[in-house]
Amino acid sequence: MIRILRQIFRTGIVTEPLPPAVEEEIRQTGSRLEEAIIKHFRRSLTIRQVDAGSCNGCELEIHAINNSFYNCERFGVHFTASPRFADMLLVTGPVARNMEIALRRTYNATPTPKLVVAVGDCGCNGGMFGESYASLGGIDKVIPVDVYVPGCPPTPLALLNGILTAVDGYPDKRK
């Protein structure tokens, strides 16, 4: 234990702050997102993240938007474990054949009107996995998708912009 603590003190802090330009872009996107959330959802947007068979690269970026640098909660974005409380599904990965039923059930359990965002190249079109004996391809092969966020994996800023695009299109879902 003492050896580990010495190593920690020797190494010091290795996390670097975001560059000022990126921080400003996140602040601007976040303030637009916060305004849209207040307009359409009154207080906060609740998201259920679903891994439909991904490599977890996109999940790492989704976790990053919740860390202290990006801090999506300051903009009114919250994550939930239950689709019954969710306003949006954030789905990653190509849909594995074993996840098809679970993804449909999650979509059906989400109250209407619901938003669906396909994250990453795999979520958009199957990515490098495509359609095969184990994969159905993109998310839209199983459930309807409102917004696609490409990238392998997409950056946290791209994720925030994708969420903003989905929230801006929310009134169209209520009609």
VEXDREN-2710 file (C-alpha; in Angstrom, 1 decimal):
% VEXDREN-2710
k/r/px/py/pz
1/MET/0.0/0.0/0.0
2/ILE/2.8/2.4/0.9
3/ARG/4.5/1.6/-2.4
4/ILE/1.4/2.5/-4.3
5/LEU/1.0/5.8/-2.5
6/ARG/4.6/6.7/-3.2
7/GLN/4.0/6.0/-6.9
8/ILE/1.0/8.2/-6.9
9/PHE/2.9/11.1/-5.2
10/ARG/5.8/10.6/-7.6
11/THR/3.6/10.6/-10.7
12/GLY/1.5/13.6/-9.7
13/ILE/-1.5/14.8/-11.7
14/VAL/-1.4/13.7/-15.3
15/THR/-4.8/14.9/-16.4
16/GLU/-4.6/18.0/-18.6
17/PRO/-7.4/20.6/-18.8
18/LEU/-9.2/21.0/-22.1
19/PRO/-7.8/23.6/-24.5
20/PRO/-9.5/27.0/-24.1
21/ALA/-11.0/26.8/-27.7
22/VAL/-12.6/23.4/-27.0
23/GLU/-13.8/24.6/-23.6
24/GLU/-15.5/27.6/-25.2
25/GLU/-17.2/25.5/-27.9
26/ILE/-18.5/23.1/-25.2
27/ARG/-19.8/26.0/-23.2
28/GLN/-21.6/27.4/-26.2
29/THR/-23.1/24.1/-27.3
30/GLY/-24.0/23.4/-23.7
31/SER/-25.9/26.7/-23.3
32/ARG/-27.8/26.1/-26.5
33/LEU/-28.6/22.5/-25.2
34/GLU/-29.7/23.9/-21.9
35/GLU/-32.0/26.4/-23.5
36/ALA/-33.6/23.7/-25.7
37/ILE/-34.0/21.3/-22.8
38/ILE/-35.7/24.0/-20.7
39/LYS/-38.0/24.9/-23.7
40/HIS/-39.1/21.4/-24.5
41/PHE/-38.6/19.4/-21.2
42/ARG/-39.0/22.2/-18.6
43/ARG/-36.1/21.1/-16.5
44/SER/-34.0/18.2/-17.6
45/LEU/-33.5/15.6/-20.3
46/THR/-33.2/12.0/-19.0
47/ILE/-31.2/9.6/-21.1
48/ARG/-31.1/5.8/-21.1
49/GLN/-27.9/4.5/-22.7
50/VAL/-28.2/1.1/-24.4
51/ASP/-25.2/-1.0/-25.6
52/ALA/-26.6/-3.1/-28.5
53/GLY/-23.3/-4.9/-29.1
54/SER/-20.5/-2.3/-29.3
55/CYS/-16.8/-2.5/-28.6
56/ASN/-17.3/0.1/-25.8
57/GLY/-15.3/2.9/-27.5
58/CYS/-18.5/4.9/-27.7
59/GLU/-19.4/4.2/-24.1
60/LEU/-16.1/5.7/-23.0
61/GLU/-16.9/8.9/-24.8
62/ILE/-20.4/8.9/-23.3
63/HIS/-18.9/8.5/-19.9
64/ALA/-16.6/11.4/-20.7
65/ILE/-19.5/13.8/-21.3
66/ASN/-20.4/13.0/-17.7
67/ASN/-16.9/13.7/-16.2
68/SER/-15.7/16.9/-14.6
69/PHE/-14.5/18.5/-17.8
70/TYR/-17.6/18.2/-19.9
71/ASN/-20.1/17.8/-17.0
72/CYS/-23.3/17.4/-19.0
73/GLU/-25.4/17.6/-15.8
74/ARG/-24.8/21.4/-15.7
75/PHE/-26.7/21.6/-19.0
76/GLY/-29.7/19.5/-17.6
77/VAL/-28.7/16.1/-19.1
78/HIS/-29.1/13.2/-16.7
79/PHE/-28.7/9.4/-17.2
80/THR/-31.1/6.8/-15.8
81/ALA/-31.0/3.1/-15.4
82/SER/-34.6/2.6/-16.4
83/PRO/-36.1/3.2/-19.8
84/ARG/-39.4/4.0/-18.1
85/PHE/-38.1/7.3/-16.9
86/ALA/-36.1/8.2/-20.1
87/ASP/-36.9/10.8/-22.7
88/MET/-34.1/9.7/-25.0
89/LEU/-32.3/6.4/-25.9
90/LEU/-28.6/6.8/-26.7
91/VAL/-27.8/3.5/-28.5
92/THR/-24.3/2.3/-29.4
93/GLY/-22.9/-0.5/-31.5
94/PRO/-24.3/-2.6/-34.3
95/VAL/-27.3/-4.5/-33.1
96/ALA/-26.1/-8.0/-32.1
97/ARG/-28.7/-10.7/-32.9
98/ASN/-28.8/-11.5/-29.2
99/MET/-29.6/-7.9/-28.4
100/GLU/-32.5/-7.4/-30.9
101/ILE/-35.3/-8.4/-28.5
102/ALA/-33.8/-6.5/-25.6
103/LEU/-33.4/-3.3/-27.7
104/ARG/-37.0/-3.6/-28.9
105/ARG/-38.2/-4.1/-25.3
106/THR/-36.2/-1.1/-24.1
107/TYR/-37.7/1.1/-26.9
108/ASN/-41.2/-0.1/-26.1
109/ALA/-40.7/0.6/-22.4
110/THR/-39.7/4.2/-23.1
111/PRO/-42.7/6.6/-22.9
112/THR/-43.7/8.4/-26.0
113/PRO/-42.7/10.7/-27.5
114/LYS/-39.3/9.2/-27.4
115/LEU/-36.0/10.3/-29.0
116/VAL/-33.5/7.8/-30.3
117/VAL/-29.9/8.7/-31.1
118/ALA/-27.6/6.2/-32.9
119/VAL/-24.0/6.7/-31.7
120/GLY/-20.9/5.9/-33.6
121/ASP/-20.3/4.4/-37.0
122/CYS/-21.5/1.0/-35.8
123/GLY/-24.8/2.5/-34.5
124/CYS/-25.3/4.5/-37.7
125/ASN/-24.7/1.7/-40.3
126/GLY/-23.1/-1.3/-38.7
127/GLY/-19.6/0.1/-39.0
128/MET/-16.8/-2.4/-39.5
129/PHE/-19.1/-5.2/-38.4
130/GLY/-21.8/-4.5/-40.9
131/GLU/-24.5/-7.2/-41.3
132/SER/-23.4/-10.7/-40.6
133/TYR/-24.4/-13.9/-38.9
134/ALA/-23.9/-12.1/-35.5
135/SER/-24.9/-8.5/-36.4
136/LEU/-28.1/-7.0/-37.8
137/GLY/-26.2/-3.8/-38.7
138/GLY/-27.2/-0.3/-37.7
139/ILE/-29.8/0.7/-35.0
140/ASP/-32.4/1.7/-37.7
141/LYS/-32.7/-2.0/-38.7
142/VAL/-34.5/-2.6/-35.4
143/ILE/-35.9/0.7/-34.1
144/PRO/-36.6/4.1/-35.6
145/VAL/-33.7/6.6/-35.2
146/ASP/-34.1/10.3/-35.0
147/VAL/-30.4/11.5/-35.0
148/TYR/-27.2/9.8/-36.2
149/VAL/-23.9/10.7/-34.5
150/PRO/-21.1/9.3/-36.7
151/GLY/-17.5/8.7/-35.6
152/CYS/-15.4/5.9/-34.3
153/PRO/-15.9/6.9/-31.6
154/PRO/-17.5/10.3/-31.8
155/THR/-16.1/13.0/-29.6
156/PRO/-17.9/14.2/-26.5
157/LEU/-18.6/17.5/-28.3
158/ALA/-20.1/15.6/-31.2
159/LEU/-22.3/13.7/-28.7
160/LEU/-23.5/16.9/-27.2
161/ASN/-24.3/18.3/-30.6
162/GLY/-26.2/15.1/-31.5
163/ILE/-28.2/15.3/-28.3
164/LEU/-28.9/19.0/-29.1
165/THR/-30.1/18.1/-32.7
166/ALA/-32.4/15.5/-31.3
167/VAL/-33.9/17.9/-28.6
168/ASP/-34.3/20.7/-31.2
169/GLY/-36.4/18.2/-33.3
170/TYR/-38.5/17.2/-30.3
171/PRO/-41.6/19.2/-31.1
172/ASP/-41.9/17.3/-34.4
173/LYS/-42.2/14.1/-32.4
174/ARG/-45.3/15.3/-30.5
175/LYS/-47.4/15.9/-33.6
END
